[in-house]
Amino acid sequence: MTNTLYDALFAPHAAASGVFLTLDDGTELSYSGFVGRVAQLAHVLVNAGVKPGDRVVVQAPKLVDTIALYGAAVQCGAVYLPLNTAYTQSELSYFIEDAAPALVVCDVSSADKIASICPTSAKVMTLSTQNNGSLSQAADTEPTTFETVPRAPDDLAALLYTSGTTGRSKGAMLSHKNLLSNAMSLSDLWQITGQDRLIHALPIFHTHGLFVAMNTALLSGAQVRFMAAFSVDAILSEIPASTLLMGVPTFYTRLLGDPRMTRELVATMRLFISGSAPLLTETHTEFEERTGHRILERYGMTETNMITSNPYEGERLAGTVGYALPGTEVVITNPETGDALAYGEIGMIEVRGDNVFQGYWNMPEKTAEELRENGFFLTGDLAIQSEDGRISIVGRAKDLIISGGYNIYPKEIEDVLNDLPGVEESAVFGVPHADFGESVIATLVASHDTAPDIDAVRAAVETTLARFKHPRVYQIAAALPRNTMGKVQKNVLRAEYEA
């Protein structure tokens, strides 16, 4: 038998001498060296009692061994479960209790606290930036080959918990087929090859940094400049030797804030990709004017990996997320009835394909609510589809504001606000209102330390949008609250306003 994901991503590189990872200190690791390290860590997992199907929880720094641990879990048939390094002990307690892991891997500095919340059935091992973690030390003496455990396409490869911004976090069960099919589609669409060098400054506990970036690089044999964290200086210094950058919108706004970001600097770059949060049209336009490159925006979710992408060859339109990936079906439906809508009508995105997850861990009722029997997943995102199939996201269904019986889509208001003088960005949300059901509130971030003129903002909105869409309150904030992947947390804004 075969191991679907390992055989595609790792096994082909067992004898490859080319560079895979280049680290911040200039250290290089070959593909063959990386595959050998994966095998050493697989031995450690098995020695720790990890069996096929067991969960391996990982809350650890961004290290080579953290990535190799992902490969090791795949090779020995375990289920890799990465967790945000910012999660608190209280939050970790929920994940560990829910996932019931056989092994928990954490930073050396948090080992005692983690051990105190783990069941006796789970072993705790550590990783460290100082290379003194117990997992790394145990791996150093193990063989660099390992007999790969067979795993079928529908066997679980990973368990990723949703961000929980709208409620209790849910564990999305992702199979070998889910991850491999998406990596194959993206590598082909974005034309990623062994000639590419990817700048990797994303976290690796999330779909974007782990599966989109690393899986496509592994599948294609590309080089990766593996950065411990985002740094404008580091990225600018690496761009002339690279061809790809995958980032979130914040990456691009910060790069544009540096005068060194020029057409001459990006001469070797082939593609800039953005995701995980909406990219402002202004950022898209300014980036093209400065560099000559149009950022390629794509769209996906924890439960589905990537769903759509702007084309590699063809028009990349600001404000849209492009077309359904090959092999992925996307329909826009009436959220109330589930019926397909006509082109140009706002409805919910539903998606079906090999990329769609198998359901939520320990939540059969929630799975039944959001994953139809016909295989379509209800994303909760509202969008419009043009006649040629291009998708433009309007917002989250949970962010929809219903005031006085009218449906109000925050993005429509935000697009107006973001174009006004003095407004860097905005977030529009609804709060309870005794008469109207909900009232519209707008939070504005000032651009370049200059606060917008609220009277002028109000006047501009009044001449552009119907009265029922007008924010009743405008407030100024130094910044919008975001999660680690750059998504604006409107639940935080609501709570702050209501308090």
NUDO-290281 format. One record per residue (C-alpha): residue in one letter; x, y, z. Coordinates in pm, whole numbers, plus 50000, padded with zeros to 5 digits. Layout:
<nodes>
aXYZ/...
</nodes>
This chain:
<nodes>
m500005000050000/t500935036449965/n500815067350184/t498955092549969/l500435124950099/y503915113050196/d504475096049860/a503655128249674/l505275154949891/f508245138950068/a509315105649916/p510325120049574/h513015141149745/a514775113549939/a517875115449718/a517595151649602/s520675172249687/g519195206049595/v518455232649857/f515015231050016/l515175255450309/t517345286050366/l517135299450722/d517595333950873/d521205326850970/g522075315550617/t521985278350699/e520775257150408/l519085223250429/s518885200650127/y515755181950028/s517395148550111/g518525161950447/f514985173450521/v513485139550429/g516055123150657/r515035145950942/v511375137350881/a512285100650923/q514205107151246/l511215125151392/a508865097451276/h510935073051484/v510545096051787/l506785097651741/v506465059951727/n508785055952025/a506535080152215/g503585057152156/v501975075151861/k499945051151648/p498255055951309/g495245078851353/d496535094051679/r496585131751707/v499855150451752/v499195185251893/v501865211051811/q502175245851961/a505775253951884/p508045280251727/k508515282551352/l511485259251310/v512745233851058/d511845206451307/t508275220051332/i507835215850958/a509655182450961/l507315171351240/y504395176551003/g506085153150756/a506865128251033/a503225127251142/v502195120650783/q504865093550741/c503875074351053/g500155077650985/a499335102351263/v497095133251244/y498965166451265/l497245193351474/p499035227151473/l497875254051716/n498325291451718/t501355300651930/a499345329152083/y496735306452242/t496555308452620/q496625279352863/s492855281952901/e492335279652525/l494795251052495/s492875231452757/y489855230352526/f491825218952222/i493735192152411/e490645178752581/d488695178552253/a491395162852036/a492625137352295/p496165136352153/a498745109452211/l501525135552203/v501715172952266/v504735191952136/c505365226852273/d508075252652336/v510515244352613/s509395275152804/s505775263252830/a506365226252896/d505365226553263/k502145245753201/i501225223352909/a501925191953110/s499585204153384/i496595204753147/c497345172652955/p495725139353036/t498045112353167/s497625093952837/a499365122052646/k503125125852641/v504695160652629/m507845168052430/t509485200952340/l511015221452059/s513175252152105/t514905279351908/q518025269552108/n517885233851973/n517615219952325/g514075206252296/s513535170252398/l511955161352062/s514915174251861/q517475158352091/a515715124652073/a515615126851692/d519345133651660/t520235097351737/e517535080651526/p517995065351177/t517395087750876/t515095062250712/f511695050550833/e509275024550699/t506365046150586/v502965036650728/p500325030950458/r497535056650449/a494665058750202/p493325090550039/d490435093850284/d492525088150598/l492985119150813/a496235138150772/a495475169250976/l493045184551220/l492815222551208/y490675242351447/t488775272051311/s489665305851455/g486605306851677/t485865343651609/t482135336351594/g481845309251858/r483395277251984/s486325265351772/k485625235251553/g488185209351445/a488155205551066/m489135170050964/l491385171250657/s492305139850467/h495355130850260/k493205136049948/n491965170050068/l495495183450110/l497085167449805/s494315176649560/n494555213149663/a498365213949639/m498175198949291/s495555223949172/l497455254049307/s500865242949183/d499455238148834/l497405270248832/w500185292148968/q502825273848760/i505075266349059/t508145245848965/g511545235549092/q512895268048947/d510965288849200/r512195303249529/l509425311749774/i509735337950048/h507955322150346/a507205346850627/l503805332850727/p503005313451046/i502865275651002/f499905267551225/h497415278550958/t496245265850618/h497965294450435/g501485290350568/l501445252750617/f499395237850336/v499235264250063/a502865275050090/m504725244050211/n502715217350028/t503005234749692/a506755239849744/l507245203249839/l505125190849550/s507045212349301/g510535209149446/a510825246749493/q513295263949724/v511965281450034/r513485311050215/f512145301250556/m511765332050779/a511035329051150/a508775359551129/f507685387450895/s510285414850851/v510195442250589/d513975444350582/a514405406750546/i511835403850267/l513265433350075/s516735417850097/e515475384249966/i513255396349683/p516105399649428/a516965362749477/s513385350049478/t510405344649248/l507375340449479/l505875357149784/m502755344749960/g501385369250214/v498455385550384/p497365421350298/t499395435450587/f502575422750419/y501865443650112/t500825475450291/r504025474250496/l506195467650193/l504565496950015/g505465518550313/d509145513950230/p510625534349941/r512975505349857/m510015486249712/t510495494549344/r510175479548997/e513905474348986/l513925455049313/v511235430149199/a512805422848859/t513245385648940/m509835381249101/r507235361148914/l504215362349142/f502855379849451/i499925361549615/s497605374849885/g494985357850098/s493555350850445/a491885385350454/p490455409250192/l492945430550000/l491925466849970/t491535479749615/e493835508649705/t496605484349801/h496105464749479/t496325496349269/e499275512049451/f501235479549436/e500825477449060/e501835513749015/r504955509049226/t506115474749106/g504355466948779/h502915435448939/r499225428548997/i498825409249322/l497015376149273/e494245373349533/r492735339749617/y490125326949863/g489865296950088/m488885284150431/t490195260550696/e487525235350598/t488195236350225/n491755247950168/m491675270749863/i488415274849673/t489035301949411/s491895321549262/n492385350249025/p494025337248709/y497765334348663/e497335343348299/g494425367148259/e492945397148431/r493365399148810/l490605422348923/a490845441349248/g487955433049478/t487375398249338/v488785364349434/g488645349749086/y487305316548965/a486715282349117/l489845260849112/p489915232048862/g488015202649010/t486175225049256/e482485233649215/v481185266849347/v477525277349353/i475855308449497/t472675299449683/n469835315049876/p470905311450242/e467315304450347/t466305278850085/g469585265549944/d468345272249589/a470895283649330/l470695320549247/a471025338648917/y474255355948821/g474625389648993/e472505380649296/i473995380549646/g473985346549813/m476045321550007/i479065304249860/e478745266549861/v481645244849749/r482165208249659/g485305189449558/d488215168049672/n489445198049871/v486405198550103/f486995184850453/q485385153750603/g483505171450881/y484035185751228/w485815165351494/n483375153351761/m480615175551620/p478285154451403/e475395178951445/k477515208551333/t478825187851042/a475265180050934/e474375217150950/e477225228950728/l478075199150504/r475205188250281/e474615151550198/n475425159849834/g478925170749938/f478465208549922/f479875228350215/l478115260050330/t480945284950370/g478975312450546/d480455337650301/l478205359550090/a479195367149732/i478155376349380/q479125355849075/s479455371948732/e478305354348416/d481865343348340/g482115326948683/r484195352948866/i483455355349240/s483305387549442/i482855383449817/v480445407149987/g481065395750345/r480295369450606/a476685358750652/k477235363351025/d478275399650954/l475115407050758/i473245436050920/i469445435650912/s468065469851000/g464415478950966/g463885448150751/y466635457450505/n469685435850438/i472875456350467/y476215442850346/p479085458950539/k481575456350253/e479495479550035/i479715506550302/e483385499150375/d484265503350008/v482815538450017/l484505547650344/n487905534350238/d487945557949938/l487475589150150/p490295613050250/g491845605550585/v490485569650602/e493135542350592/e490605514250638/s487255507850801/a485065481250956/v481275482850954/f479205461451190/g475765459451346/v474675462751707/p471225456451860/h468685484551822/a465305484951995/d463355498351696/f465285486951388/g466635453651511/e470195464251436/s471975497251392/v474985503251164/i478275513451328/a481485522951145/t484985521951291/l487545542251096/v491345540751107/a493025573551022/s495495574250734/h498975588250789/d498155600651140/t495475624151007/a492005618551148/p489205619850891/d486645647650909/i483585629051035/d481175655450902/a482745652050558/v482615614150583/r478965615150680/a478145638750393/a479955616750139/v478115585550256/e474765603550242/t475285612449876/t476485577449781/l474365552149970/a470705547650048/r469665561550384/f469105527650548/k472775519250488/h474145550150663/p476175543350978/r474465558651280/v477755561951465/y481315568251341/q484215560951573/i487965564951527/a490395537551625/a494185535051611/a493865500751445/l491305473751376/p491475442151589/r492725412951383/n493495376451434/t496915362051350/m496075358550981/g494945394550946/k491175389650950/v489285418251117/q487535405951430/k484175423251415/n482985403551717/v485625422451918/l484415455751778/r480815447151867/a481775437352219/e483835468852268/y481045491152139/e478305474152340/a480455476752654/
</nodes>
